[in-house]
Amino acid sequence: MKPFEVILEITSRGRRIGRTCVHLMADSVSTAAVKAEAAVEKDYANTVSHTVKVNPLTMDEYTFITAA
């Protein structure tokens, strides 16, 4: 598994309400996007998330980001 940073846009009732960033481990870019969307939609009620960008991270970057 590789570390990824996924940037997502959150919408509610057709209106954009913001963006968020999720850091996670996944097998591929597409798997990272699906996992991040599912995590965000689970955390925010009555919202839909759309992937804007997926960035691969190095293991050092991932460790530093998730340790804080």
N, C-alpha and C positions, 0 to 999 in steps of 0.2 A: 504494500500500500504506500501511496505517496501523499505528501501534504499539499493542500490547496487552500487558497483564499477565494471565496466566492462572494461577489458583490451582487446584492439583490435589491430590486425595487419593490416596495410594498404598496398595494392598492386596496382600497376599501370602497365598495359600492361604486366602482368605476373611477374613483378619484385617487390620484397619487398622494400618499401620506408620508412618504419618505424612503430612505434607503438604509440598508444595514449590511454588515459584513460578517461572514461566518468562516471560521477556520476549522478545517476537518481533514481527516485522512480518508482517501478513496482510491479505487483502482484506476479510474480514468477521469477525464475532464467531465464527461457526461454524467457519470455516476456521482461525482462531487456536486454537480448542479442539482440533480434530483434529490440527493440527501439534504442539501442546504435548503431547498424549497420546502421539503417536508418538515424540517426542523422549525423553520420560521412560521409556516402556516399552523403548526401545532402550538407555538408560543403565543401567537397573536390571534385573537378570536375574530371571526368574520372578515378575514383578509385573504388576499391572494398575492403570492410573491412570484416575481419573474426574474430570472437570472440576467444580469447585465454583463458581467464579465467573470471569467474564472482565471486566476493566476496561479501557476505552480510556485511552490515555495521550496526552499532548501530545508533540510531537517533542522539545521541550526536556527533558521528564521522561525520555523514552526515552534520549536522548543522555547525560544525567547518570547514569542507572542503569547503562547498558552500558559506560560509560567506566571505571567503578571496577573 
